[in-house]
Amino acid sequence: MAAPVADGFNVLTSLAAILCVAALTTVLFQRIHQPVVLGYLLAGMIVGPHLPIPLFASEQVAHTLSELGVILLIFSLGLEFSLRKLSRIAASAGIVAAIECSTMLLLGYLVSRLWGWGALESWFVAAIVTISSTTIIAKAFAEHGIKGKLAEIVFGLLICEDLVGILLLAILTAVGSGAQVSLSSLARTTGQLAGFIVGLLVAGMLVIPRLMRLVVRQARNETIVVATVGLSFGFALLARAFGYSVALGAFFGGALVAESGEGKLIERLIEPVRDVFAAVFFVSVGMLIDPALIARHWVVVLALTAVVVAGKLIGVGVGCFLVGFGVRTSVQAGMSLGQIGEFSFIIAGLGLSVGATRSFTYPVTVAVSALTTLLTPWLIRGSDSVAAYVDRRLPHAIQTYAALYGSWVEGLRSTHSHATAWSRIRRLIVRLCLDLAIVAALAIGASLSEARVLELARRFAGMSPILAQVLFFALTIVFLSPFLLGAVRLSRALGLALAVEALPSSDSGLDLADAPRKALLVSLQIAILLIAGGPLVTVIQPFYPRLPGLGLLLFLVLALIYPLWRSAGSVHGHVRAGAQLIVEALTSIGRDSSSASMDEQVHALLPGLGDASAFRLETGSAAVGHSLKQIALRGRSGATVIAIQRDPSETIFPSADEILRGGDILILTGSKDSVRAAKQILG
């Protein structure tokens, strides 16, 4: 009986040390107005094995307890996301994840290769820097009170990242053990994951909401807490039993409980339990920080930290903008995701266990995670200022285009009732995916068979190695060309079909939507290129290490920048003409007309002007006497002012320095959400 007593004493002393030191450090950090997560990390360093401080906690105990914190934190996150919310953002989050994960994998691989590391080790490092920490972001968002649209976007993207992380784990496990990875095995792994999620949700919807409503009707908080915590651990255990992340099971468990309609009550009741174990999680991360090792490998740590922060900002920011979330929200989302965490530890541990990475990779991963965790609160806090700065530095024509682009994508989402058009669009998507899959299969097959084919050519045809290689390369291009050209044609046809659906042509013969449709077409071509080309290059890159895949992809994107620039200029002229017509219409119906009457006139004039709306600025508005630059209207809302009618004889096409006056009628444009937000700011 001695061993259990000793073990229990070890758990008790470790937990006491962790929570007492964490209490002191978090009080200190709250007094100096710093995020409490930093206090938890400092507490972990104090009770950890790497500093000469006579306070020690068992790393094994801390890790075990911290896993409970992860489960409860992610379960609480799931409570805020009903399945209806998830279905609404799933497509957008998936598109952004495809762009972001491809960007991070390629950047991580290229930086590692530049450092002189091997191909396999470089892919492990690339996977390590790809997956953000759901736990860290959930805690940071809770501290800053961030909810609403930004939270939905970020957490939807984190779910997609976790799914990508699971696929990466399966692939890297096979590669690290020496097994061959094929497209069939990858498809099988993806199908198994999708089957698990669908089965979990279907079975869960039949049982969990009814069960939780029954428990809540008992009106006993104790019973609700016990049942909820039990369910969260049960879903996490179920996911682990199938070989998936406990975070994945906990999240979908929370989403199913939220379907009961009692999510707010349950979240409030389990919050104290969640916070205690979440604190243990962050302390356990701090225990892994070794200052001496960071000092030895500080250059690598800083380089990978830069890859994580900059790569996430670019990949997430560009992806979010392309799916219509606007400059401000895109920058905020990119800066929110600039860290790595628990999934990266798992991947680093796998690389060490199979001998694919060197011994310093795991502690370097922990150091990068700790450093990016330290930066996360400041990145989130400073995202508003950075978004405003980015918006101010854009040329005026691009600012107008950016404000309208979100409204065009929003309009595209609202046309799903057009069954015939969307049926054609879906067929184009399927054919494009099929062509890309064939390209990937042929390219990978050619790489794997190259050595054998060259040997046969030398032995039976007597070819020189150089001639055989040239012929082999030429034949590969010949076989790939029809499918590559088909993918190019299909991508353009898909972009055109989407553009026409968002901005249909007029039946009157005069196509007033021509200029905005051309700009949208170029934007959609860039989006399709990144969504389809990014994963394709990422899949092929390991088999062609000397091929600069990322450079080729960037070249193709940059080749579309010039037509986009010209199209943005045309859109700017289109908007100026539309604004003039709007002002003339307002003059004809009278400045004292209702906002509804003005908006009805505005929407009928020119297509492609977004959710254009006329807004009368009252004399008592806080915006009166300030310039558009000072109130940062576009940066804060995403909407832009395309014209101001000051009196019947004075129309202004404003610059950022224009001072607003009481009685001004502002012509606003952008998406519905951005125009609504602008009116609230001006209100």
C-alpha positions in Angstrom: 0.0 0.0 0.0 3.1 2.3 0.2 3.3 3.0 -3.5 -0.2 4.5 -3.8 0.3 6.7 -0.8 3.6 8.0 -2.3 1.9 8.6 -5.6 -0.9 10.4 -4.0 1.5 12.5 -2.0 3.4 13.3 -5.2 0.2 14.5 -7.0 -0.8 16.6 -4.0 2.6 18.3 -3.6 2.8 18.9 -7.4 -0.7 20.4 -7.6 -0.1 22.5 -4.5 3.2 23.9 -5.9 1.7 24.6 -9.3 -1.5 26.3 -8.1 0.2 28.3 -5.3 3.0 29.7 -7.5 0.5 30.3 -10.3 -1.7 32.3 -7.9 1.2 34.5 -6.9 2.4 35.1 -10.5 -1.0 35.8 -11.9 -1.8 38.3 -9.2 1.5 40.0 -10.0 0.8 40.1 -13.7 -2.7 41.4 -13.1 -1.3 44.2 -11.0 1.0 45.3 -13.8 -1.8 44.9 -16.4 -0.3 42.0 -18.3 -2.0 38.8 -19.6 -2.3 36.1 -16.9 -1.1 33.5 -19.4 2.3 35.0 -19.1 2.1 34.6 -15.3 1.2 30.9 -15.8 4.3 30.4 -18.0 6.5 32.1 -15.4 5.0 29.8 -12.7 5.9 26.8 -14.9 9.5 28.0 -15.2 9.7 28.4 -11.4 8.4 24.9 -10.5 10.1 23.3 -13.5 13.4 21.5 -13.6 15.4 24.1 -15.6 15.8 26.9 -13.0 17.8 26.6 -9.7 14.7 27.4 -7.6 13.9 25.0 -4.7 10.3 24.5 -5.8 9.6 21.4 -7.9 6.5 19.8 -9.4 6.3 16.5 -11.2 6.3 17.0 -15.0 4.3 13.8 -15.4 1.6 14.9 -12.9 1.5 18.3 -14.6 1.1 16.8 -18.0 -1.7 14.5 -16.9 -3.7 17.3 -15.2 -3.0 19.7 -18.1 -4.7 17.3 -20.5 -7.9 17.7 -18.4 -7.5 21.4 -18.8 -7.3 21.1 -22.6 -10.4 19.0 -22.7 -12.5 21.3 -20.6 -11.2 24.4 -22.4 -12.0 23.1 -25.8 -15.3 21.6 -24.7 -16.3 25.1 -23.4 -15.3 26.5 -26.8 -17.6 24.0 -28.5 -20.5 25.2 -26.3 -20.3 28.6 -28.1 -20.6 26.9 -31.5 -23.9 25.2 -32.4 -23.8 22.9 -35.4 -25.7 25.5 -37.4 -22.9 28.1 -36.8 -20.3 25.5 -37.8 -22.2 24.6 -41.1 -22.4 28.4 -41.9 -18.7 29.0 -41.7 -17.4 25.5 -42.7 -16.9 26.4 -46.4 -15.2 29.7 -45.8 -13.0 28.2 -43.0 -12.0 25.3 -45.2 -10.9 27.6 -48.1 -8.9 29.8 -45.7 -7.3 26.7 -44.1 -6.3 25.3 -47.5 -4.5 28.5 -48.4 -3.0 29.0 -44.9 -1.8 25.4 -44.3 -0.2 25.2 -47.8 1.6 28.5 -47.1 2.9 27.4 -43.7 4.0 23.9 -44.9 5.9 25.4 -47.8 7.5 28.2 -45.8 8.5 25.8 -43.0 10.0 23.3 -45.4 11.9 25.9 -47.4 13.3 27.7 -44.3 14.4 24.3 -42.8 16.1 23.3 -46.1 17.9 26.7 -46.2 19.2 25.8 -42.7 20.7 22.6 -44.2 18.4 20.1 -42.6 17.3 16.9 -44.4 14.1 16.6 -46.4 12.3 14.4 -43.8 13.3 16.6 -40.9 12.3 19.7 -42.8 8.8 18.3 -43.4 8.4 17.5 -39.7 9.4 21.1 -38.9 7.0 22.4 -41.5 4.2 20.4 -39.9 5.2 21.8 -36.4 4.8 25.4 -37.5 1.5 24.9 -39.3 -1.0 24.1 -36.5 -2.0 26.9 -34.2 -2.9 26.4 -30.5 -6.6 26.2 -29.9 -6.0 26.3 -26.1 -3.9 29.4 -26.1 -6.2 31.3 -28.5 -9.3 30.3 -26.5 -7.7 31.6 -23.3 -6.5 34.8 -25.0 -9.9 35.5 -26.6 -11.6 34.9 -23.2 -9.3 37.4 -21.5 -9.9 40.1 -24.2 -13.6 39.4 -24.4 -13.4 38.7 -28.1 -16.6 37.2 -29.5 -18.8 37.6 -32.6 -17.7 37.3 -36.2 -13.9 37.3 -35.5 -14.2 34.5 -32.9 -16.4 32.4 -35.3 -13.8 32.8 -38.1 -10.8 32.0 -36.0 -12.3 29.0 -34.2 -13.8 27.6 -37.4 -10.3 27.8 -38.9 -8.8 26.1 -35.8 -11.1 23.2 -36.3 -10.0 22.8 -39.9 -6.3 23.1 -38.8 -6.9 20.3 -36.2 -8.3 18.1 -39.0 -5.2 18.9 -41.2 -3.0 18.2 -38.2 -4.6 14.7 -37.8 -3.9 14.0 -41.5 -0.3 15.2 -41.1 0.2 12.9 -38.1 -1.0 9.9 -40.1 1.2 10.8 -43.1 4.3 11.6 -41.0 3.9 8.4 -38.9 3.9 6.3 -42.1 6.8 8.2 -43.7 8.9 8.2 -40.4 8.5 4.5 -40.1 9.7 3.9 -43.7 6.3 3.1 -45.2 5.2 4.5 -48.5 2.5 7.1 -48.6 0.2 6.9 -51.6 -2.8 8.9 -52.8 -5.0 5.9 -51.9 -3.7 5.7 -48.4 -4.2 9.5 -48.0 -7.7 9.2 -49.3 -8.4 6.3 -47.0 -7.2 8.3 -44.0 -9.3 11.3 -45.0 -12.3 9.1 -45.5 -11.9 7.5 -42.1 -11.7 10.9 -40.4 -14.8 12.2 -42.2 -16.7 9.0 -41.3 -15.7 9.4 -37.6 -16.9 13.0 -37.5 -20.2 12.3 -39.4 -20.9 9.2 -37.2 -20.2 11.1 -34.0 -22.5 14.0 -35.0 -25.4 11.9 -36.2 -25.4 9.6 -33.2 -24.7 12.5 -30.8 -27.6 14.6 -32.2 -30.0 11.8 -31.4 -29.0 11.5 -27.7 -26.9 14.4 -26.3 -29.4 17.4 -26.6 -32.3 15.4 -25.2 -30.0 14.0 -22.4 -28.8 17.5 -21.4 -32.3 19.0 -21.4 -33.3 16.2 -19.1 -30.4 16.9 -16.7 -31.0 20.6 -16.7 -34.7 20.0 -15.8 -33.5 18.5 -12.5 -32.5 22.1 -11.5 -29.5 20.9 -9.5 -26.2 22.7 -10.4 -24.2 19.8 -9.0 -25.8 17.3 -11.3 -25.4 19.5 -14.3 -21.7 20.0 -13.6 -21.0 16.3 -13.0 -22.9 15.3 -16.1 -21.3 17.9 -18.3 -17.7 17.2 -17.2 -18.4 13.5 -17.6 -19.6 14.0 -21.2 -16.6 16.2 -22.1 -14.2 13.5 -20.9 -16.3 10.8 -22.6 -16.1 12.5 -26.0 -12.4 13.1 -25.6 -11.8 9.5 -24.7 -13.9 8.3 -27.7 -11.8 10.4 -30.1 -8.6 9.0 -28.6 -9.9 5.5 -28.9 -10.2 6.0 -32.6 -6.7 7.5 -32.8 -7.7 11.2 -33.0 -7.0 14.2 -30.9 -8.8 14.6 -27.5 -9.4 18.2 -28.5 -11.4 17.1 -31.6 -13.7 15.0 -29.5 -14.1 17.6 -26.8 -15.0 20.3 -29.3 -17.7 18.3 -31.1 -19.0 17.2 -27.6 -19.4 20.8 -26.6 -21.1 21.6 -30.0 -23.6 18.8 -29.4 -24.3 19.9 -25.9 -24.9 23.4 -27.2 -27.7 22.0 -29.4 -29.7 21.4 -26.2 -30.2 25.2 -26.0 -28.6 25.3 -22.5 -25.1 26.1 -23.5 -24.9 29.5 -21.7 -26.0 28.0 -18.4 -23.6 25.0 -18.7 -20.7 27.2 -19.6 -21.2 29.4 -16.6 -21.4 26.4 -14.2 -18.2 24.6 -15.4 -16.2 27.8 -15.8 -14.4 27.5 -12.4 -13.4 23.9 -12.9 -12.2 24.7 -16.5 -10.1 27.7 -15.3 -8.3 25.6 -12.6 -7.2 22.9 -15.1 -6.5 25.4 -17.9 -4.1 27.1 -15.5 -2.3 23.8 -15.0 -2.0 23.4 -18.7 -0.2 26.7 -19.2 2.0 26.0 -16.2 3.0 22.6 -17.7 4.0 24.4 -20.9 6.2 26.8 -18.8 7.8 23.8 -17.1 9.2 22.7 -20.5 11.0 26.0 -21.2 14.8 25.5 -20.9 16.5 28.9 -20.9 19.9 27.3 -21.5 18.8 25.5 -24.6 17.1 28.6 -25.9 20.3 30.4 -25.5 22.2 27.7 -27.5 19.7 27.7 -30.4 18.3 31.2 -30.2 18.8 31.9 -33.9 16.7 28.9 -34.9 14.1 29.8 -32.3 13.8 33.3 -33.6 13.7 32.2 -37.3 10.9 29.7 -36.7 9.0 32.3 -34.6 9.2 34.7 -37.5 7.9 32.0 -39.8 5.0 31.3 -37.5 4.0 34.9 -37.0 4.6 36.3 -40.5 3.4 33.1 -42.3 0.1 33.0 -40.4 -0.5 36.7 -40.9 0.0 36.3 -44.7 -1.7 32.9 -45.2 -4.7 33.6 -43.0 -5.0 37.3 -43.9 -4.9 36.6 -47.7 -7.3 33.7 -47.3 -9.8 35.6 -45.2 -9.8 38.5 -47.6 -10.4 36.3 -50.6 -13.5 34.7 -49.0 -14.9 38.2 -48.3 -14.1 39.0 -44.7 -12.6 42.4 -45.4 -9.1 43.9 -44.6 -9.7 44.6 -40.9 -11.1 41.2 -40.0 -8.5 39.4 -42.2 -5.6 41.2 -40.4 -7.1 40.5 -37.0 -7.6 36.8 -37.8 -4.0 36.4 -39.1 -2.5 38.1 -36.0 -4.7 36.0 -33.7 -3.4 32.7 -35.1 0.4 33.6 -34.8 1.4 30.8 -32.4 1.8 27.0 -32.1 1.0 24.7 -29.2 -0.1 21.3 -28.1 -0.4 19.7 -31.6 3.1 20.9 -32.5 4.4 19.1 -29.3 2.8 15.9 -30.5 4.4 16.2 -34.0 7.8 17.1 -32.5 7.5 14.1 -30.2 6.7 11.8 -33.1 9.7 13.0 -35.1 12.0 12.3 -32.1 10.5 8.8 -31.4 10.9 7.6 -35.1 14.4 9.2 -35.5 13.3 11.7 -38.1 14.4 14.7 -36.2 17.4 15.5 -34.0 17.2 15.8 -30.2 17.0 19.6 -30.1 13.9 19.8 -32.3 11.5 19.1 -29.4 12.8 21.7 -27.0 13.1 24.2 -29.8 9.4 23.6 -30.6 8.6 24.3 -27.0 10.7 27.5 -27.0 8.9 28.7 -30.2 5.5 27.8 -28.6 6.4 29.7 -25.5 7.7 32.8 -27.4 4.7 32.9 -29.7 2.4 32.4 -26.6 4.1 35.5 -25.0 3.5 37.4 -28.2 -0.1 36.3 -28.7 -1.8 38.8 -26.3 0.1 41.7 -27.8 -0.6 40.6 -31.3 -4.3 40.4 -30.6 -4.3 43.7 -28.8 -2.4 45.4 -31.6 -4.3 43.9 -34.5 -6.8 46.8 -34.7 -3.9 49.3 -35.1 -2.1 47.2 -37.6 -5.3 46.7 -39.6 -5.9 50.5 -39.6 -2.3 51.1 -40.7 -2.6 48.5 -43.6 -5.9 50.1 -44.7 -4.3 53.7 -44.7 -1.3 52.6 -46.8 -3.4 51.0 -49.6 -3.9 53.2 -52.7 -7.3 54.8 -52.9 -8.5 52.7 -55.8 -7.5 49.5 -53.9 -9.3 50.8 -50.8 -12.5 51.2 -52.8 -12.0 47.8 -54.4 -11.4 46.1 -51.0 -14.6 47.7 -49.6 -16.7 46.4 -52.5 -15.1 43.0 -52.8 -16.6 41.8 -49.6 -20.1 42.8 -50.8 -19.6 40.9 -54.1 -18.7 37.7 -52.2 -21.6 38.3 -49.8 -23.9 38.6 -52.8 -22.5 35.4 -54.2 -23.4 33.6 -51.0 -27.0 34.8 -51.2 -27.5 33.2 -54.7 -27.6 29.6 -53.5 -31.2 29.4 -54.5 -30.2 29.5 -58.2 -30.1 25.7 -58.5 -29.1 25.5 -62.2 -26.2 27.9 -61.9 -24.9 26.3 -58.8 -25.2 22.8 -60.2 -22.9 23.9 -63.1 -20.5 25.5 -60.6 -20.3 22.3 -58.6 -19.6 20.2 -61.7 -16.8 22.6 -62.6 -15.3 22.2 -59.1 -15.5 18.4 -59.3 -13.8 18.3 -62.7 -11.1 20.7 -61.5 -10.4 18.6 -58.4 -10.3 15.5 -60.7 -7.7 17.1 -63.0 -5.6 18.3 -60.1 -5.7 14.8 -58.5 -4.6 13.2 -61.8 -1.7 15.8 -62.1 -0.6 15.0 -58.6 -0.8 11.2 -59.2 1.2 11.4 -62.5 3.8 13.7 -61.1 4.3 11.6 -58.0 4.3 8.4 -60.0 6.9 9.8 -62.4 9.2 10.8 -59.5 8.9 7.4 -57.9 9.6 5.5 -61.1 12.3 7.8 -62.5 15.3 5.8 -61.3 13.9 2.5 -62.5 12.9 3.9 -66.0 16.3 5.5 -66.5 18.0 2.3 -65.6 15.9 0.3 -68.1 16.6 2.9 -70.8 20.4 2.6 -70.2 20.3 -1.2 -70.0 18.1 -2.1 -73.0 18.2 1.0 -75.2 21.8 2.0 -74.6 20.9 5.6 -73.9 23.3 7.9 -72.1 22.0 9.1 -68.6 21.6 12.7 -69.8 19.6 11.7 -72.9 17.4 9.3 -70.9 16.7 12.0 -68.3 15.8 14.6 -70.9 13.4 12.2 -72.7 11.9 11.1 -69.4 11.3 14.7 -68.4 9.8 15.5 -71.9 7.4 12.5 -71.7 6.3 13.5 -68.2 5.5 17.0 -69.4 3.6 15.5 -72.4 1.4 13.3 -70.1 0.8 16.2 -67.6 0.0 18.9 -70.2 -3.6 17.9 -71.1 -4.6 17.8 -67.4 -2.7 21.0 -66.5 -4.3 22.9 -69.4 -7.6 21.4 -68.5 -7.2 22.7 -65.0 -6.4 26.2 -66.2 -9.4 26.3 -68.5 -11.7 24.9 -65.8 -10.4 27.4 -63.2 -11.1 30.3 -65.6 -14.6 28.9 -66.4 -15.3 28.5 -62.7 -14.2 32.0 -61.9 -16.3 33.4 -64.7 -19.4 31.3 -63.6 -19.0 32.6 -60.0 -18.5 36.2 -61.2 -21.6 36.1 -63.4 -23.6 34.6 -60.5 -22.5 37.4 -58.1 -22.9 40.2 -60.7 -25.3 39.1 -63.4 -25.5 41.1 -66.7 -28.5 43.2 -67.5 -31.2 42.2 -70.0 -31.3 45.8 -71.3 -28.3 45.4 -73.5 -26.1 47.8 -71.5 -23.9 45.8 -69.2 -23.5 48.2 -66.2 -21.8 45.5 -64.1 -19.0 44.8 -66.6 -16.2 46.7 -64.7 -16.8 45.2 -61.2 -17.4 41.7 -62.8 -13.9 41.8 -64.4 -12.3 42.8 -61.1 -14.1 40.1 -59.3 -13.1 37.6 -62.0 -9.4 38.4 -61.5 -9.8 38.1 -57.7 -11.5 34.8 -58.1 -8.8 33.5 -60.4 -6.2 34.4 -57.7 -8.3 32.7 -55.1 -8.8 29.5 -57.1 -5.0 29.5 -57.9 -4.2 29.6 -54.2 -6.9 27.2 -53.1 -6.0 24.6 -55.8 -2.4 25.3 -56.5 -1.2 25.6 -52.9 -2.2 22.1 -51.8 -1.0 20.7 -55.2 2.5 22.2 -54.8 2.6 21.1 -51.2 1.8 17.5 -52.1 4.3 17.4 -55.0 7.1 19.3 -53.4 8.6 16.4 -51.4 9.0 14.4 -54.6 10.7 17.3 -56.5 12.9 19.0 -53.8 14.8 21.0 -56.5 11.6 22.4 -58.0 10.9 25.9 -56.5 7.2 25.1 -56.1 6.4 28.1 -53.8 8.3 30.4 -56.2 6.3 29.2 -59.2 3.0 29.6 -57.3 4.0 33.2 -56.3 5.0 34.0 -59.8 1.6 33.0 -61.1 -0.2 35.0 -58.4 2.0 38.1 -59.2 1.2 37.7 -62.9 -2.4 38.3 -62.0 -1.6 41.4 -59.8 -1.3 43.7 -62.8 -4.7 42.9 -64.3 -6.2 43.2 -60.8 -4.6 46.6 -60.4 -6.1 47.8 -63.8 -9.5 46.3 -62.8 -9.4 48.1 -59.5 -8.8 51.4 -61.3 -11.8 50.7 -63.6 -14.0 49.8 -60.5 -12.9 53.1 -58.9 -14.1 55.0 -62.0 -17.3 53.0 -62.0 -17.9 53.9 -58.3 -17.3 57.6 -59.0 -19.8 57.5 -61.8 -22.3 55.6 -59.6 -21.8 58.1 -56.8 -22.6 61.0 -59.1 -25.8 59.3 -60.2 -26.7 58.6 -56.6 -26.2 62.2 -55.7 -28.4 63.3 -58.6 -31.1 60.9 -57.6 -31.0 62.2 -54.0 -31.3 65.7 -55.3 -34.4 64.8 -57.4 -36.2 63.0 -54.5 -35.1 65.6 -51.9 -32.6 65.7 -49.1 -35.4 65.3 -46.5 -36.5 61.9 -47.8 -36.4 58.9 -45.6 -33.3 56.7 -45.5 -35.4 53.8 -46.9 -36.4 55.9 -49.9 -32.8 57.0 -50.5 -31.5 53.4 -50.2 -34.1 52.2 -52.7 -33.0 54.8 -55.2 -29.3 53.9 -54.6 -29.7 50.2 -55.1 -31.5 50.7 -58.4 -28.9 52.8 -60.1 -25.8 50.8 -60.7 -24.9 47.1 -60.0 -21.6 46.3 -58.3 -21.7 49.2 -55.8 -22.2 46.8 -52.9 -24.8 47.5 -50.3 -24.7 51.2 -51.1 -26.6 53.3 -48.6 -27.2 57.0 -48.0 -26.8 58.2 -44.4 -27.6 61.6 -43.0 -25.1 62.8 -40.4 -26.9 64.5 -37.5 -25.5 67.7 -36.0 -25.0 65.9 -32.6 -23.0 63.0 -34.0 -19.6 62.4 -32.5 -18.1 62.3 -36.0 -19.0 65.9 -36.8 -15.9 68.1 -36.9 -13.5 65.1 -37.5 -12.0 63.9 -40.7 -12.5 60.4 -42.1 -8.9 59.6 -41.3 -9.4 60.6 -37.6 -12.5 58.4 -37.1 -10.9 55.6 -39.2 -14.3 54.7 -40.6 -13.1 52.2 -43.2 -10.5 50.6 -40.9 -13.0 50.1 -38.1 -16.0 49.1 -40.2 -14.8 48.0 -43.7 -17.2 50.4 -45.4 -16.1 53.4 -47.4 -17.6 56.8 -48.1 -17.7 57.3 -51.9 -19.4 60.7 -51.9 -20.8 63.4 -49.7 -23.7 65.7 -50.6 -23.2 68.8 -48.5 -26.1 70.8 -50.1 -28.0 70.5 -53.4 -25.2 72.3 -55.3 -22.2 70.8 -53.6 -21.0 67.2 -54.1 -17.7 66.0 -52.7 -15.7 62.9 -53.6 -13.9 62.9 -50.2 -10.3 62.3 -49.4 -9.2 60.9 -46.0 -8.7 64.5 -44.7 -12.3 65.6 -45.5 -13.9 67.1 -42.3 -17.5 65.9 -41.7 -20.3 68.4 -41.0 -23.7 68.1 -39.5 -26.4 67.6 -42.2 -24.0 65.9 -44.6 -25.5 63.0 -46.6 -22.8 60.3 -46.8 -23.0 57.7 -49.6 -21.6 54.5 -47.9 -20.8 51.3 -49.7 -19.4 47.9 -48.7 -21.0 44.6 -47.4 -24.2 44.7 -45.3 -22.3 44.1 -42.1 -19.7 46.8 -42.8 -22.3 49.4 -43.8 -24.3 48.6 -40.7 -21.1 49.0 -38.5 -20.3 52.3 -40.2 -23.7 53.7 -39.4 -23.3 52.7 -35.8 -20.0 54.5 -35.6 -21.4 57.6 -37.3 -24.7 57.4 -35.4 
